[in-house]
């Protein structure tokens, strides 16, 4: 594309302002023509007999032994799917593709932070997975033993997960950006018998010592008997004889003969701990048969994946459930080629994502609204440096997306030709639950649209009654689904109390506020505790944030409730402006009136704080809890897991004692 044909930032801003008036977007005709699902009959089919429908989807997997019963719900809320069936996740991700002659197909185009590249084939993965599985077995790891994984975004993280799955050892992956204390906590809770880690991890040109940091707590976690160290940078790190092994040396001498273990459908596949921001971390336990069924189906049909044509890229980290389901298990089960990237979206420059899409011909891209808003702030010149014409579908995950960001993504990145699947799901659900089917669903920017086939979602009031159209209530899932968590690891009472005590033991309490419009579309408002109560009126922080961000000069916003003598709570907004703009009293009045026009006068922020950044995890999620702590004068505690810990000191200075 010639540079002269590219619209200016001002032109795009005008077009987006016009598009904000457009409420619906039909699937593009060209996309619909080749879509895997191009009509809505699948919803009726699934609704007629959900169990039979899910059983049909499970048949797409390789089973060593078929099941006797699709669903055992006799001990609700402890549901079991595909009872009596036996299969293996590693076999379904690797062996069956290699056995079918597709071993030379690239599984991952990997790109390192400093420009290193590796193409890892399905045969490469299978070879290394078998070898590492044998290393684990030689070290006494047996089915049911938990193995911790603390690695950056390198191919070895997928090898480690699949090696565990191959022998029936549930993996406990810890996000590579977490501090060592968080790793220690998770290893203790899960009683991990081994830990797979790395010498150093890199971030924006700097290297951080990981193995030495891990060593500081390992003596306090006696369950960990083996430590396997991937040499990522080649740094000289301490190794304890008898306990520690270098990954490369260990797998080089290991046998490639390691058949996949036939495992019961309900055998634990992994435990993944929540962040634990308000209590001790919850160990979300997923099992094998149901999880694989739900993830395989959603990967294929939500993203309309065609393995011989598509290159898929999910920009998440494997340390989160999105990476488990839609970087490792989903794409590999479907035999697709993916991109795996180690670094940050703005290093070495703010166009690295678009460079990788152009280089590898990415056709389907899946990222977070937070990242999209950051790209908006950086400017259209970065994506305009690259040819993004290979893209045919875009996806979002992690939080509700405001219409302005949706439209920017659709227009600037997708060129107006790519459907957007705005997906709602959770660590607990395991699989996407509410999302457009891209060849069928009319999109409404900001809405996750409709529950997928086989999913029964509703918006309920406190008594369990469905709320009227457009009235806010509580999101609920009224029927079990295959990919759901089975319990909280070694804490069944907390599982029941957290998810199945609100209404009854068959209705899952999501913890999100939502509303459903007259067309049946779901609008996810945000966590129930992310609601501000102003004079008895409950206002969603996400909704207010979306209204603020729709102002043309605003790049990003984070909203909290602050104690107020007159109204109980008042809205306090942390606002990041576009480019180099500076806040002013006039602009503050503008933003407040803009919110009043979008939502109502009651939603106007009582206070606006201009800031260059807000606290975010390294995966990009805004930590509103920390903003509330600052506003209320509470001790912040450990902020080392933030992407930019220094932002907290800057924000603390904006609150004096008399303002709290």
Secondary structure, DSSP 8 states (H G I E B T S, - for coil): --GGGS--HHHHHHHHHHHTT---B---HHHHHH-S--STHHHHHHHH-HHHHHHHHHTTS--SB--SEEEE-TTTTS-EEEET-EE-HHIIIIIHHHHTT-TTSEEEEEE-TTS-EEEEEHHHHHHHHHHHHHHHHHTT--TT--EEE---SSHHHHHHHHHHHHHT--EEE--TTS-HHHHHHHHHHHT-SEEEEESEEEETTEEEE-HHHHHHHHTT-TT--EEEEE-SS-------TTTEEEHHHHHHTS-S------EETTSEEEEEE---SSSS--EEEEESHHHHHHHHHHHHHHTT--TTT-EEEE-S-TTSHHHIIIIIIHHHHTT-EEEEE-S-TTSS-TTHHHHHHHHHT--EEEE-HHHHHHHHHH-HHHHTTS--TT--EEEE-SS---HHHHHHIIIIITTT-SEEEE-B--TTT-S--B---TTT--B-TT--BSB-TT--EEEE-TTS-B--TT--EEEEE-S--TTS--EETT-HHHHHHHHSSSS-TTSEEEEEEEEE-TT--EEEEEETTSEEEETTEEEEHHHHHHHHHTSTTEEEEEEEEEEETTTEEEEEEEEEESTT----HHHHHHHHHHHHHHT-GGGS-SEEEE-S---BBTTS-B-HHHHHHHHHT------TTBTTTTHHHHHHTT--GGG-
